[in-house]
Amino acid sequence: MRSKVGKILNLGVQIIISAVLWNEEQLGHGRMRRIIRGAVPIELMALSRSSIILLLRRRAMLRRVLISDRHLEAIVHWAKEDLNPSIAAFDRLSQIIDAGHILEDEQDVIDALEGRLERRAA
């Protein structure tokens, strides 16, 4: 009986495997080892600050949220240039803007993300 991996490979399915390093000795001497040896290694780089701002700008356009690049830069700075916290912060600011708050400058963005603007405005 053939292995499941063998059946899948015979169908021509592309396999994506993520790992730091491969130890070929642990793979044995079968078909999987031959496939891994012929694999094309790629490395996904972390997003740059400007890429995160670009993604947030697109998100703002799709949601029809009026927010400046200065505000987006403040979001990315507050989120320590990490994508997921930046998206979460943007979502939070979108709700604050939809509720009627006006964010005049970058400090207002930081205050809103830390909860100080809401208390001040409420």
Number of C-alpha atoms within 10 A of each C-alpha: 3 6 8 9 13 12 11 12 15 9 9 9 10 8 12 7 8 10 7 6 6 11 9 13 8 8 13 11 10 8 12 15 16 13 12 15 11 9 12 7 10 7 7 5 6 10 12 12 15 13 13 21 24 14 15 23 19 12 15 18 12 9 11 10 15 11 17 15 12 12 21 25 20 20 26 22 14 17 19 12 20 16 20 11 15 24 19 14 22 24 16 14 23 18 13 18 16 12 9 9 17 13 19 10 12 16 13 17 26 21 15 22 20 12 11 13 19 13 9 9 10 6
